[in-house]
Structures are given as C-alpha cells and as structure tokens.
Amino acid sequence: MDLDALTERFNSVWPTLLRYFNNADLLSLKFWITPLATILVMVFLVLVMAKIFRRPPAVDPDAHAGDPPVPFSRIFNLWRAWLVAGCLTALLLVAWITFVSRRGEAFRTNYELPTLISFTMAMLCPVIALVKLRASFTRQKLKNLAPQAHTPREEGRTVTSLRRAFRRSKVWLLAPLLGLAVLFIPGLSKPSLVAILLDNSGSMEEPISQAREILRTVLPQFPDKSRFVITTFDRDATFSSIEDVMGVTPGQIDSLSGSVITFENAKEAIQHIEGVSTDQGSPVCEGIWKTYLDVNQQDPMVFPNRLFLIITDGKDRRVTFSDQSTQYFNADEGFATVFPADMMHFIDVRLEDDASDGPAENFFRAAESAGMTYNDAQDPEVYQSVLKGLLSPWTVDKDLVFITVLVFVLCALLALFISPKRMQRVR
C-alpha cells in the first residue's frame, strides 16, 4: 500500500464508522448478540486461565539456591487471566473478520459496528488489566499481589518476580496477530462472476456517468480471481420478440446486438467502462440473452457467486411486453442455472418524465413477475445507493479490516507502554 492509498484509507475511517453507525439497528437484539457473546467468551476464558495460573509457580531461575518461588495472589492471577482472555478473544475475532473478508462475503446484516465494538472490548481488556496491576506496585498495595515480605531481601525478590511476570504477560498481545493466518489458507477465497449490462443508449448519459463513479470504487474490492463481464450496445436490435431472442443458440450469438467483453481483473473492466459512449440504440433483451450465452461458454459454475445487474431505462423498442407477459429469460433452464432469479437485479433509471412509459413499465413488471429483483432507482441518490448496495455484500470490506488493525495497533501500543510503578528499595 503506497502513501497515497494509506492516507486515503485513514481519511475514510470516520465516514466509514458513521456509515456503520447509521446502518446499525442499536435497538435490535441481533445487534448486541456479538458483544454479549464476546463477553461470555472472555468470562469463560478468564475462569480457565485463572485455574491454570493457580498452579504452583515454577522455580525462578534467577533466584538464589534454596529460595522458593514467589507465589502470586489470586488478584494478580485474576488480572493476568483477564489480560490473556482479552487477547485470545481478540484473536478469534480477527480470524473471523479475516475469514469473512477472504470469502468475499462482506457483512450482509450490518454486523460491522457490533463486531468492531466486540473487538475493541477484547483489546481494552489487556490494557485495563495492566493498568490495574500497575496501580498495585506500591509498598502499601504490594501485599495484594503476593504474600507480605518480611525483609528487604524478600521484598526485592517479590518485586522482581512480579515485574518479570508483568512483562511476560505482554507477550500475549501478539496473539491477535495469529488470526491473520487465515489469509494464508488456500482455497478459502470465493471469487464472484459479476455481469453488468450498461444500457448506453442516448438517454443514459447521466446514469452511465454515475455508474462509473460507483464501479471504479466497488469493483476493486472484489476477491482475487473474480471475473467481470461488461455488456454494452453496439447497434440496433435484430429481433422483435422475446421468443425470437431466446431462440438464438450459441452458434448464432453474433446475430444478437451487444458487445460482451470479459475481464479477469477490475482495473481493466473499469478502463473499459470509462470509455463507454452513450450514442447507441437500446436492444436490452438481446443484450441480456447474449450475456448469458457468452457467460455460459465460460464454465460459470466455478464461481459460487454469480450476479447479473441490468442498468437500464427499459426502453427496448423492438421487444415489447404486454401486461400479461409471462415468458421471460429464466423460463430457460440453462439461463436459470447460470443466473438464478435472486441474483438478477434490474435497476430502473428512468427519468421522472418517462415514469409512465408503457413498454418500459411492462418490461420491468415482467422481470419482477419472473422472480427477479426490481430496484426503483429513478432518484439519482437512490440509484447510487442501490448499485453500491447490490455489489458491496460480495466484496472484501477492506475498511473493516483496516479499522480492526488500527484498533489493535493503538491498544497494543498503549499496553506496551504501561510499566509497573518504580518502588524505592528499603535500606
């Protein structure tokens, strides 16, 4: 990550947190499940670690011959248990966040904020534990951490042992980093196949411009090895009925209007989208069917996630639908297999003046009746939100990962700078 990208990532932290907050339902029980589960896990780990720490201490290698090891009090062991429990819980949360990111399945239920709250709680546990332990390093409170010393020599041994245990406990702060090992698990990524039909007819100049703005931000966030299929129009329609369009076989694909280009990375797909002009006709139906025929020849089943977004005003003047139209693309078994109905998203970007357009209205109603998703995006702000919302669930939430790392670094540095209070030796 270069300096500019890092600066941009830092600048996006606050807006991202605001977005997480606005999307979260603070009054919902689902929101608090993750924080409550985190607390329960930490309590369980505290009980386990406290039991482990109650075992007789090992022989101190720096002690003089015949000197028994210094036993630590229950309070000291309890705070150490909270430190370890917080670090181990943070490890589990890092592993979970990394796992979801690798899968290309961003949090679909607005769990970002509760997950961050849970991780922050886990990382603050070691900090609080170290602060509490540090406060006990006074001659008056030392008896709370270890048995009372009766001689200056015993006190010196006790303080030395406590300070050593204090420092060694900080090693647990490295535990959350082990959660990043999920990044190196082979075969975990779930790349997506994203097909986008961009209606580049003369009436689509503004929607295309807005699509570029969103796509250049979202497409790079898809998992590695994702595939992008971009369909645009290059000439007027050839066929005049949906039946004729769906009758075109793979060997006749060139008879259909539309330019279908497949890209193996987001950068090239975005470059292509940037150069799309809005001066063509609108053979929407031919473009949809041609996209299917093209994708079907690419072994689409290797992609667990297959999305098809159709951004159009629905003005296919050659193929029209009546109010009673039932025939639609997913009536074809092959089409329904490649693009399931719930992964077909029609984005209606008609202008307000065209809202009553009969052919366009029937086009969208036919899609909705066929079980496909209809999105009313006639308002520009709604349009951008819809487009981003349909794509984002399948992306890697790099903002969430970055904020998680940032919280870890801040808490770890804070904990590392906490040291036991200095005690004057008694002469």
TORKOL-4160 file (C-alpha; in steps of 0.2 Angstrom, whole numbers, padded with zeros to 4 digits, m for minus):
427
<pt num="1" X="0000" Y="0000" Z="0000"/>
<pt num="2" X="0008" Y="0017" Z="m0005"/>
<pt num="3" X="0007" Y="0033" Z="0005"/>
<pt num="4" X="m0007" Y="0040" Z="m0005"/>
<pt num="5" X="m0018" Y="0024" Z="m0003"/>
<pt num="6" X="m0014" Y="0024" Z="0016"/>
<pt num="7" X="m0019" Y="0042" Z="0018"/>
<pt num="8" X="m0035" Y="0039" Z="0008"/>
<pt num="9" X="m0038" Y="0024" Z="0020"/>
<pt num="10" X="m0035" Y="0035" Z="0035"/>
<pt num="11" X="m0047" Y="0048" Z="0029"/>
<pt num="12" X="m0061" Y="0036" Z="0026"/>
<pt num="13" X="m0061" Y="0029" Z="0044"/>
<pt num="14" X="m0073" Y="0042" Z="0051"/>
<pt num="15" X="m0085" Y="0042" Z="0036"/>
<pt num="16" X="m0085" Y="0023" Z="0037"/>
<pt num="17" X="m0088" Y="0022" Z="0056"/>
<pt num="18" X="m0103" Y="0035" Z="0053"/>
<pt num="19" X="m0109" Y="0023" Z="0039"/>
<pt num="20" X="m0108" Y="0008" Z="0051"/>
<pt num="21" X="m0117" Y="0018" Z="0064"/>
<pt num="22" X="m0131" Y="0024" Z="0053"/>
<pt num="23" X="m0134" Y="0006" Z="0046"/>
<pt num="24" X="m0134" Y="m0002" Z="0063"/>
<pt num="25" X="m0150" Y="m0005" Z="0072"/>
<pt num="26" X="m0145" Y="m0001" Z="0090"/>
<pt num="27" X="m0162" Y="m0007" Z="0097"/>
<pt num="28" X="m0161" Y="m0024" Z="0089"/>
<pt num="29" X="m0156" Y="m0039" Z="0099"/>
<pt num="30" X="m0146" Y="m0045" Z="0084"/>
<pt num="31" X="m0135" Y="m0030" Z="0086"/>
<pt num="32" X="m0130" Y="m0035" Z="0104"/>
<pt num="33" X="m0128" Y="m0054" Z="0101"/>
<pt num="34" X="m0110" Y="m0052" Z="0095"/>
<pt num="35" X="m0104" Y="m0040" Z="0110"/>
<pt num="36" X="m0114" Y="m0051" Z="0123"/>
<pt num="37" X="m0106" Y="m0067" Z="0115"/>
<pt num="38" X="m0089" Y="m0059" Z="0116"/>
<pt num="39" X="m0091" Y="m0055" Z="0135"/>
<pt num="40" X="m0097" Y="m0073" Z="0138"/>
<pt num="41" X="m0082" Y="m0080" Z="0129"/>
<pt num="42" X="m0070" Y="m0069" Z="0139"/>
<pt num="43" X="m0078" Y="m0074" Z="0156"/>
<pt num="44" X="m0076" Y="m0092" Z="0151"/>
<pt num="45" X="m0058" Y="m0090" Z="0146"/>
<pt num="46" X="m0055" Y="m0080" Z="0162"/>
<pt num="47" X="m0061" Y="m0095" Z="0173"/>
<pt num="48" X="m0050" Y="m0107" Z="0163"/>
<pt num="49" X="m0034" Y="m0096" Z="0164"/>
<pt num="50" X="m0037" Y="m0092" Z="0182"/>
<pt num="51" X="m0037" Y="m0110" Z="0186"/>
<pt num="52" X="m0021" Y="m0113" Z="0176"/>
<pt num="53" X="m0012" Y="m0098" Z="0185"/>
<pt num="54" X="m0017" Y="m0105" Z="0202"/>
<pt num="55" X="m0005" Y="m0120" Z="0199"/>
<pt num="56" X="0011" Y="m0119" Z="0210"/>
<pt num="57" X="0024" Y="m0107" Z="0202"/>
<pt num="58" X="0039" Y="m0114" Z="0193"/>
<pt num="59" X="0056" Y="m0112" Z="0200"/>
<pt num="60" X="0063" Y="m0095" Z="0197"/>
<pt num="61" X="0080" Y="m0097" Z="0188"/>
<pt num="62" X="0087" Y="m0081" Z="0194"/>
<pt num="63" X="0083" Y="m0085" Z="0212"/>
<pt num="64" X="0097" Y="m0090" Z="0224"/>
<pt num="65" X="0099" Y="m0108" Z="0229"/>
<pt num="66" X="0086" Y="m0113" Z="0242"/>
<pt num="67" X="0074" Y="m0098" Z="0238"/>
<pt num="68" X="0057" Y="m0104" Z="0235"/>
<pt num="69" X="0047" Y="m0097" Z="0220"/>
<pt num="70" X="0036" Y="m0082" Z="0224"/>
<pt num="71" X="0018" Y="m0086" Z="0224"/>
<pt num="72" X="0006" Y="m0074" Z="0216"/>
<pt num="73" X="m0010" Y="m0069" Z="0224"/>
<pt num="74" X="m0027" Y="m0073" Z="0217"/>
<pt num="75" X="m0030" Y="m0055" Z="0212"/>
<pt num="76" X="m0014" Y="m0054" Z="0202"/>
<pt num="77" X="m0018" Y="m0071" Z="0193"/>
<pt num="78" X="m0036" Y="m0064" Z="0190"/>
<pt num="79" X="m0030" Y="m0049" Z="0181"/>
<pt num="80" X="m0017" Y="m0059" Z="0171"/>
<pt num="81" X="m0032" Y="m0071" Z="0167"/>
<pt num="82" X="m0042" Y="m0056" Z="0160"/>
<pt num="83" X="m0027" Y="m0050" Z="0150"/>
<pt num="84" X="m0025" Y="m0067" Z="0142"/>
<pt num="85" X="m0044" Y="m0069" Z="0139"/>
<pt num="86" X="m0045" Y="m0052" Z="0130"/>
<pt num="87" X="m0030" Y="m0057" Z="0119"/>
<pt num="88" X="m0037" Y="m0074" Z="0114"/>
<pt num="89" X="m0054" Y="m0067" Z="0111"/>
<pt num="90" X="m0047" Y="m0054" Z="0100"/>
<pt num="91" X="m0038" Y="m0067" Z="0091"/>
<pt num="92" X="m0054" Y="m0076" Z="0087"/>
<pt num="93" X="m0062" Y="m0060" Z="0081"/>
<pt num="94" X="m0048" Y="m0056" Z="0070"/>
<pt num="95" X="m0049" Y="m0074" Z="0062"/>
<pt num="96" X="m0067" Y="m0071" Z="0060"/>
<pt num="97" X="m0066" Y="m0054" Z="0051"/>
<pt num="98" X="m0051" Y="m0061" Z="0040"/>
<pt num="99" X="m0061" Y="m0077" Z="0036"/>
<pt num="100" X="m0076" Y="m0067" Z="0030"/>
<pt num="101" X="m0065" Y="m0055" Z="0020"/>
<pt num="102" X="m0056" Y="m0069" Z="0011"/>
<pt num="103" X="m0073" Y="m0077" Z="0007"/>
<pt num="104" X="m0078" Y="m0061" Z="m0002"/>
<pt num="105" X="m0094" Y="m0061" Z="0009"/>
<pt num="106" X="m0095" Y="m0044" Z="0017"/>
<pt num="107" X="m0106" Y="m0042" Z="0032"/>
<pt num="108" X="m0124" Y="m0043" Z="0024"/>
<pt num="109" X="m0133" Y="m0039" Z="0040"/>
<pt num="110" X="m0124" Y="m0024" Z="0046"/>
<pt num="111" X="m0113" Y="m0033" Z="0059"/>
<pt num="112" X="m0099" Y="m0021" Z="0056"/>
<pt num="113" X="m0102" Y="m0010" Z="0071"/>
<pt num="114" X="m0105" Y="m0024" Z="0084"/>
<pt num="115" X="m0090" Y="m0033" Z="0078"/>
<pt num="116" X="m0079" Y="m0018" Z="0080"/>
<pt num="117" X="m0087" Y="m0015" Z="0097"/>
<pt num="118" X="m0083" Y="m0033" Z="0102"/>
<pt num="119" X="m0065" Y="m0032" Z="0096"/>
<pt num="120" X="m0062" Y="m0015" Z="0105"/>
<pt num="121" X="m0069" Y="m0023" Z="0121"/>
<pt num="122" X="m0057" Y="m0038" Z="0119"/>
<pt num="123" X="m0042" Y="m0027" Z="0116"/>
<pt num="124" X="m0046" Y="m0015" Z="0130"/>
<pt num="125" X="m0046" Y="m0029" Z="0142"/>
<pt num="126" X="m0027" Y="m0031" Z="0142"/>
<pt num="127" X="m0025" Y="m0013" Z="0144"/>
<pt num="128" X="m0037" Y="m0012" Z="0159"/>
<pt num="129" X="m0028" Y="m0027" Z="0167"/>
<pt num="130" X="m0011" Y="m0019" Z="0165"/>
<pt num="131" X="m0017" Y="m0003" Z="0172"/>
<pt num="132" X="m0024" Y="m0012" Z="0187"/>
<pt num="133" X="m0009" Y="m0022" Z="0190"/>
<pt num="134" X="0002" Y="m0006" Z="0188"/>
<pt num="135" X="m0008" Y="0003" Z="0202"/>
<pt num="136" X="m0004" Y="m0011" Z="0214"/>
<pt num="137" X="0015" Y="m0008" Z="0213"/>
<pt num="138" X="0016" Y="0002" Z="0229"/>
<pt num="139" X="0023" Y="m0004" Z="0246"/>
<pt num="140" X="0006" Y="m0002" Z="0253"/>
<pt num="141" X="m0003" Y="m0012" Z="0240"/>
<pt num="142" X="0010" Y="m0025" Z="0236"/>
<pt num="143" X="0003" Y="m0037" Z="0248"/>
<pt num="144" X="m0012" Y="m0038" Z="0236"/>
<pt num="145" X="m0001" Y="m0046" Z="0223"/>
<pt num="146" X="0010" Y="m0058" Z="0233"/>
<pt num="147" X="0012" Y="m0063" Z="0251"/>
<pt num="148" X="0019" Y="m0050" Z="0263"/>
<pt num="149" X="0038" Y="m0048" Z="0263"/>
<pt num="150" X="0046" Y="m0048" Z="0280"/>
<pt num="151" X="0063" Y="m0042" Z="0275"/>
<pt num="152" X="0070" Y="m0030" Z="0262"/>
<pt num="153" X="0078" Y="m0045" Z="0253"/>
<pt num="154" X="0061" Y="m0054" Z="0252"/>
<pt num="155" X="0053" Y="m0038" Z="0246"/>
<pt num="156" X="0066" Y="m0036" Z="0232"/>
<pt num="157" X="0063" Y="m0054" Z="0226"/>
<pt num="158" X="0044" Y="m0052" Z="0227"/>
<pt num="159" X="0045" Y="m0036" Z="0217"/>
<pt num="160" X="0057" Y="m0043" Z="0204"/>
<pt num="161" X="0046" Y="m0059" Z="0201"/>
<pt num="162" X="0030" Y="m0048" Z="0199"/>
<pt num="163" X="0039" Y="m0036" Z="0187"/>
<pt num="164" X="0045" Y="m0051" Z="0177"/>
<pt num="165" X="0028" Y="m0059" Z="0176"/>
<pt num="166" X="0021" Y="m0042" Z="0172"/>
<pt num="167" X="0032" Y="m0040" Z="0157"/>
<pt num="168" X="0030" Y="m0058" Z="0151"/>
<pt num="169" X="0011" Y="m0056" Z="0151"/>
<pt num="170" X="0013" Y="m0043" Z="0137"/>
<pt num="171" X="0018" Y="m0057" Z="0125"/>
<pt num="172" X="0000" Y="m0062" Z="0124"/>
<pt num="173" X="m0003" Y="m0045" Z="0115"/>
<pt num="174" X="0004" Y="m0054" Z="0099"/>
<pt num="175" X="m0009" Y="m0067" Z="0100"/>
<pt num="176" X="m0022" Y="m0057" Z="0089"/>
<pt num="177" X="m0009" Y="m0057" Z="0075"/>
<pt num="178" X="m0011" Y="m0076" Z="0074"/>
<pt num="179" X="m0029" Y="m0073" Z="0067"/>
<pt num="180" X="m0021" Y="m0066" Z="0051"/>
<pt num="181" X="m0015" Y="m0084" Z="0047"/>
<pt num="182" X="m0032" Y="m0086" Z="0039"/>
<pt num="183" X="m0025" Y="m0075" Z="0025"/>
<pt num="184" X="m0014" Y="m0090" Z="0020"/>
<pt num="185" X="m0027" Y="m0104" Z="0020"/>
<pt num="186" X="m0028" Y="m0110" Z="0002"/>
<pt num="187" X="m0044" Y="m0111" Z="m0007"/>
<pt num="188" X="m0054" Y="m0100" Z="0005"/>
<pt num="189" X="m0057" Y="m0086" Z="m0007"/>
<pt num="190" X="m0074" Y="m0086" Z="m0016"/>
<pt num="191" X="m0072" Y="m0076" Z="m0032"/>
<pt num="192" X="m0088" Y="m0069" Z="m0040"/>
<pt num="193" X="m0093" Y="m0068" Z="m0058"/>
<pt num="194" X="m0101" Y="m0051" Z="m0060"/>
<pt num="195" X="m0110" Y="m0047" Z="m0076"/>
<pt num="196" X="m0116" Y="m0029" Z="m0079"/>
<pt num="197" X="m0127" Y="m0024" Z="m0093"/>
<pt num="198" X="m0124" Y="m0005" Z="m0096"/>
<pt num="199" X="m0138" Y="0002" Z="m0107"/>
<pt num="200" X="m0128" Y="0015" Z="m0116"/>
<pt num="201" X="m0142" Y="0022" Z="m0127"/>
<pt num="202" X="m0144" Y="0041" Z="m0130"/>
<pt num="203" X="m0155" Y="0043" Z="m0114"/>
<pt num="204" X="m0142" Y="0035" Z="m0102"/>
<pt num="205" X="m0128" Y="0048" Z="m0102"/>
<pt num="206" X="m0131" Y="0053" Z="m0083"/>
<pt num="207" X="m0134" Y="0036" Z="m0076"/>
<pt num="208" X="m0118" Y="0029" Z="m0085"/>
<pt num="209" X="m0108" Y="0043" Z="m0078"/>
<pt num="210" X="m0115" Y="0039" Z="m0060"/>
<pt num="211" X="m0112" Y="0021" Z="m0063"/>
<pt num="212" X="m0093" Y="0024" Z="m0067"/>
<pt num="213" X="m0091" Y="0033" Z="m0051"/>
<pt num="214" X="m0098" Y="0019" Z="m0041"/>
<pt num="215" X="m0090" Y="0005" Z="m0051"/>
<pt num="216" X="m0072" Y="0012" Z="m0050"/>
<pt num="217" X="m0074" Y="0011" Z="m0031"/>
<pt num="218" X="m0083" Y="m0005" Z="m0028"/>
<pt num="219" X="m0076" Y="m0017" Z="m0042"/>
<pt num="220" X="m0058" Y="m0017" Z="m0035"/>
<pt num="221" X="m0065" Y="m0023" Z="m0018"/>
<pt num="222" X="m0070" Y="m0040" Z="m0025"/>
<pt num="223" X="m0060" Y="m0055" Z="m0021"/>
<pt num="224" X="m0045" Y="m0060" Z="m0031"/>
<pt num="225" X="m0049" Y="m0070" Z="m0047"/>
<pt num="226" X="m0066" Y="m0063" Z="m0048"/>
<pt num="227" X="m0072" Y="m0061" Z="m0066"/>
<pt num="228" X="m0081" Y="m0046" Z="m0074"/>
<pt num="229" X="m0092" Y="m0047" Z="m0089"/>
<pt num="230" X="m0097" Y="m0030" Z="m0096"/>
<pt num="231" X="m0111" Y="m0029" Z="m0109"/>
<pt num="232" X="m0115" Y="m0013" Z="m0119"/>
<pt num="233" X="m0124" Y="m0010" Z="m0135"/>
<pt num="234" X="m0116" Y="m0008" Z="m0152"/>
<pt num="235" X="m0131" Y="m0007" Z="m0164"/>
<pt num="236" X="m0149" Y="m0008" Z="m0165"/>
<pt num="237" X="m0159" Y="m0024" Z="m0161"/>
<pt num="238" X="m0161" Y="m0038" Z="m0174"/>
<pt num="239" X="m0176" Y="m0047" Z="m0166"/>
<pt num="240" X="m0194" Y="m0041" Z="m0162"/>
<pt num="241" X="m0200" Y="m0054" Z="m0149"/>
<pt num="242" X="m0193" Y="m0062" Z="m0133"/>
<pt num="243" X="m0196" Y="m0079" Z="m0141"/>
<pt num="244" X="m0185" Y="m0075" Z="m0156"/>
<pt num="245" X="m0172" Y="m0068" Z="m0145"/>
<pt num="246" X="m0172" Y="m0083" Z="m0133"/>
<pt num="247" X="m0172" Y="m0095" Z="m0149"/>
<pt num="248" X="m0154" Y="m0089" Z="m0153"/>
<pt num="249" X="m0141" Y="m0103" Z="m0150"/>
<pt num="250" X="m0123" Y="m0101" Z="m0145"/>
<pt num="251" X="m0118" Y="m0104" Z="m0163"/>
<pt num="252" X="m0129" Y="m0089" Z="m0168"/>
<pt num="253" X="m0123" Y="m0077" Z="m0155"/>
<pt num="254" X="m0116" Y="m0064" Z="m0167"/>
<pt num="255" X="m0133" Y="m0061" Z="m0174"/>
<pt num="256" X="m0138" Y="m0053" Z="m0157"/>
<pt num="257" X="m0134" Y="m0035" Z="m0154"/>
<pt num="258" X="m0122" Y="m0031" Z="m0140"/>
<pt num="259" X="m0104" Y="m0031" Z="m0136"/>
<pt num="260" X="m0100" Y="m0043" Z="m0122"/>
<pt num="261" X="m0082" Y="m0042" Z="m0115"/>
<pt num="262" X="m0075" Y="m0052" Z="m0101"/>
<pt num="263" X="m0061" Y="m0045" Z="m0089"/>
<pt num="264" X="m0050" Y="m0055" Z="m0077"/>
<pt num="265" X="m0047" Y="m0040" Z="m0066"/>
<pt num="266" X="m0057" Y="m0025" Z="m0060"/>
<pt num="267" X="m0044" Y="m0012" Z="m0067"/>
<pt num="268" X="m0047" Y="m0017" Z="m0085"/>
<pt num="269" X="m0066" Y="m0018" Z="m0083"/>
<pt num="270" X="m0066" Y="0000" Z="m0076"/>
<pt num="271" X="m0055" Y="0006" Z="m0090"/>
<pt num="272" X="m0067" Y="m0001" Z="m0102"/>
<pt num="273" X="m0082" Y="0006" Z="m0093"/>
<pt num="274" X="m0074" Y="0023" Z="m0093"/>
<pt num="275" X="m0073" Y="0023" Z="m0112"/>
<pt num="276" X="m0092" Y="0018" Z="m0115"/>
<pt num="277" X="m0101" Y="0031" Z="m0125"/>
<pt num="278" X="m0120" Y="0034" Z="m0125"/>
<pt num="279" X="m0125" Y="0035" Z="m0143"/>
<pt num="280" X="m0132" Y="0018" Z="m0147"/>
<pt num="281" X="m0149" Y="0010" Z="m0148"/>
<pt num="282" X="m0157" Y="0000" Z="m0133"/>
<pt num="283" X="m0158" Y="m0018" Z="m0138"/>
<pt num="284" X="m0159" Y="m0023" Z="m0119"/>
<pt num="285" X="m0167" Y="m0040" Z="m0121"/>
<pt num="286" X="m0154" Y="m0045" Z="m0134"/>
<pt num="287" X="m0140" Y="m0039" Z="m0123"/>
<pt num="288" X="m0147" Y="m0049" Z="m0108"/>
<pt num="289" X="m0148" Y="m0065" Z="m0119"/>
<pt num="290" X="m0131" Y="m0063" Z="m0127"/>
<pt num="291" X="m0123" Y="m0060" Z="m0110"/>
<pt num="292" X="m0130" Y="m0077" Z="m0104"/>
<pt num="293" X="m0124" Y="m0086" Z="m0120"/>
<pt num="294" X="m0107" Y="m0079" Z="m0118"/>
<pt num="295" X="m0105" Y="m0082" Z="m0100"/>
<pt num="296" X="m0112" Y="m0100" Z="m0102"/>
<pt num="297" X="m0097" Y="m0104" Z="m0113"/>
<pt num="298" X="m0085" Y="m0099" Z="m0099"/>
<pt num="299" X="m0089" Y="m0113" Z="m0087"/>
<pt num="300" X="m0098" Y="m0101" Z="m0075"/>
<pt num="301" X="m0101" Y="m0114" Z="m0061"/>
<pt num="302" X="m0083" Y="m0112" Z="m0055"/>
<pt num="303" X="m0090" Y="m0096" Z="m0047"/>
<pt num="304" X="m0101" Y="m0099" Z="m0032"/>
<pt num="305" X="m0107" Y="m0081" Z="m0033"/>
<pt num="306" X="m0114" Y="m0075" Z="m0050"/>
<pt num="307" X="m0123" Y="m0058" Z="m0051"/>
<pt num="308" X="m0131" Y="m0050" Z="m0066"/>
<pt num="309" X="m0135" Y="m0032" Z="m0065"/>
<pt num="310" X="m0145" Y="m0024" Z="m0078"/>
<pt num="311" X="m0144" Y="m0005" Z="m0078"/>
<pt num="312" X="m0157" Y="0002" Z="m0090"/>
<pt num="313" X="m0172" Y="0013" Z="m0093"/>
<pt num="314" X="m0181" Y="m0002" Z="m0100"/>
<pt num="315" X="m0184" Y="0007" Z="m0117"/>
<pt num="316" X="m0182" Y="m0009" Z="m0129"/>
<pt num="317" X="m0192" Y="m0003" Z="m0143"/>
<pt num="318" X="m0191" Y="m0019" Z="m0153"/>
<pt num="319" X="m0196" Y="m0031" Z="m0140"/>
<pt num="320" X="m0211" Y="m0027" Z="m0130"/>
<pt num="321" X="m0221" Y="m0035" Z="m0116"/>
<pt num="322" X="m0239" Y="m0034" Z="m0113"/>
<pt num="323" X="m0247" Y="m0033" Z="m0096"/>
<pt num="324" X="m0250" Y="m0052" Z="m0096"/>
<pt num="325" X="m0232" Y="m0057" Z="m0102"/>
<pt num="326" X="m0226" Y="m0072" Z="m0093"/>
<pt num="327" X="m0212" Y="m0078" Z="m0104"/>
<pt num="328" X="m0195" Y="m0072" Z="m0098"/>
<pt num="329" X="m0177" Y="m0076" Z="m0098"/>
<pt num="330" X="m0177" Y="m0088" Z="m0083"/>
<pt num="331" X="m0190" Y="m0098" Z="m0091"/>
<pt num="332" X="m0175" Y="m0106" Z="m0100"/>
<pt num="333" X="m0167" Y="m0119" Z="m0089"/>
<pt num="334" X="m0150" Y="m0115" Z="m0094"/>
<pt num="335" X="m0152" Y="m0097" Z="m0090"/>
<pt num="336" X="m0159" Y="m0100" Z="m0073"/>
<pt num="337" X="m0145" Y="m0111" Z="m0069"/>
<pt num="338" X="m0131" Y="m0098" Z="m0074"/>
<pt num="339" X="m0141" Y="m0083" Z="m0067"/>
<pt num="340" X="m0153" Y="m0088" Z="m0053"/>
<pt num="341" X="m0168" Y="m0077" Z="m0052"/>
<pt num="342" X="m0162" Y="m0070" Z="m0035"/>
<pt num="343" X="m0146" Y="m0065" Z="m0042"/>
<pt num="344" X="m0154" Y="m0055" Z="m0057"/>
<pt num="345" X="m0156" Y="m0037" Z="m0052"/>
<pt num="346" X="m0164" Y="m0024" Z="m0063"/>
<pt num="347" X="m0160" Y="m0006" Z="m0059"/>
<pt num="348" X="m0173" Y="0006" Z="m0066"/>
<pt num="349" X="m0165" Y="0023" Z="m0070"/>
<pt num="350" X="m0180" Y="0030" Z="m0080"/>
<pt num="351" X="m0182" Y="0049" Z="m0078"/>
<pt num="352" X="m0197" Y="0056" Z="m0070"/>
<pt num="353" X="m0204" Y="0061" Z="m0086"/>
<pt num="354" X="m0203" Y="0043" Z="m0093"/>
<pt num="355" X="m0211" Y="0035" Z="m0077"/>
<pt num="356" X="m0227" Y="0032" Z="m0086"/>
<pt num="357" X="m0219" Y="0024" Z="m0101"/>
<pt num="358" X="m0230" Y="0009" Z="m0105"/>
<pt num="359" X="m0217" Y="m0003" Z="m0114"/>
<pt num="360" X="m0203" Y="0001" Z="m0101"/>
<pt num="361" X="m0216" Y="m0002" Z="m0087"/>
<pt num="362" X="m0221" Y="m0019" Z="m0094"/>
<pt num="363" X="m0203" Y="m0023" Z="m0096"/>
<pt num="364" X="m0199" Y="m0021" Z="m0078"/>
<pt num="365" X="m0215" Y="m0028" Z="m0072"/>
<pt num="366" X="m0212" Y="m0044" Z="m0082"/>
<pt num="367" X="m0195" Y="m0046" Z="m0074"/>
<pt num="368" X="m0202" Y="m0044" Z="m0056"/>
<pt num="369" X="m0216" Y="m0056" Z="m0060"/>
<pt num="370" X="m0202" Y="m0069" Z="m0065"/>
<pt num="371" X="m0195" Y="m0068" Z="m0048"/>
<pt num="372" X="m0180" Y="m0056" Z="m0052"/>
<pt num="373" X="m0176" Y="m0041" Z="m0041"/>
<pt num="374" X="m0183" Y="m0024" Z="m0047"/>
<pt num="375" X="m0175" Y="m0009" Z="m0040"/>
<pt num="376" X="m0183" Y="0008" Z="m0042"/>
<pt num="377" X="m0168" Y="0020" Z="m0044"/>
<pt num="378" X="m0176" Y="0035" Z="m0053"/>
<pt num="379" X="m0169" Y="0046" Z="m0040"/>
<pt num="380" X="m0150" Y="0049" Z="m0043"/>
<pt num="381" X="m0145" Y="0047" Z="m0025"/>
<pt num="382" X="m0156" Y="0031" Z="m0023"/>
<pt num="383" X="m0148" Y="0025" Z="m0039"/>
<pt num="384" X="m0130" Y="0026" Z="m0032"/>
<pt num="385" X="m0136" Y="0018" Z="m0016"/>
<pt num="386" X="m0144" Y="0004" Z="m0024"/>
<pt num="387" X="m0130" Y="0000" Z="m0036"/>
<pt num="388" X="m0117" Y="0000" Z="m0022"/>
<pt num="389" X="m0129" Y="m0010" Z="m0010"/>
<pt num="390" X="m0131" Y="m0024" Z="m0023"/>
<pt num="391" X="m0112" Y="m0026" Z="m0026"/>
<pt num="392" X="m0105" Y="m0022" Z="m0008"/>
<pt num="393" X="m0111" Y="m0038" Z="0000"/>
<pt num="394" X="m0099" Y="m0049" Z="m0011"/>
<pt num="395" X="m0084" Y="m0038" Z="m0009"/>
<pt num="396" X="m0070" Y="m0038" Z="0004"/>
<pt num="397" X="m0073" Y="m0025" Z="0017"/>
<pt num="398" X="m0056" Y="m0018" Z="0017"/>
<pt num="399" X="m0062" Y="m0003" Z="0028"/>
<pt num="400" X="m0067" Y="m0015" Z="0042"/>
<pt num="401" X="m0050" Y="m0024" Z="0041"/>
<pt num="402" X="m0041" Y="m0008" Z="0041"/>
<pt num="403" X="m0051" Y="m0001" Z="0056"/>
<pt num="404" X="m0048" Y="m0018" Z="0065"/>
<pt num="405" X="m0029" Y="m0017" Z="0063"/>
<pt num="406" X="m0029" Y="0001" Z="0068"/>
<pt num="407" X="m0038" Y="m0003" Z="0084"/>
<pt num="408" X="m0026" Y="m0017" Z="0088"/>
<pt num="409" X="m0011" Y="m0006" Z="0085"/>
<pt num="410" X="m0017" Y="0008" Z="0096"/>
<pt num="411" X="m0022" Y="m0004" Z="0110"/>
<pt num="412" X="m0006" Y="m0014" Z="0109"/>
<pt num="413" X="0005" Y="0001" Z="0109"/>
<pt num="414" X="m0004" Y="0008" Z="0124"/>
<pt num="415" X="m0002" Y="m0008" Z="0133"/>
<pt num="416" X="0016" Y="m0009" Z="0129"/>
<pt num="417" X="0020" Y="0007" Z="0137"/>
<pt num="418" X="0011" Y="0003" Z="0153"/>
<pt num="419" X="0025" Y="m0002" Z="0166"/>
<pt num="420" X="0025" Y="m0006" Z="0184"/>
<pt num="421" X="0027" Y="0008" Z="0196"/>
<pt num="422" X="0045" Y="0010" Z="0202"/>
<pt num="423" X="0047" Y="0006" Z="0221"/>
<pt num="424" X="0061" Y="0013" Z="0231"/>
<pt num="425" X="0071" Y="0000" Z="0240"/>
<pt num="426" X="0071" Y="m0001" Z="0259"/>
<pt num="427" X="0088" Y="0000" Z="0266"/>
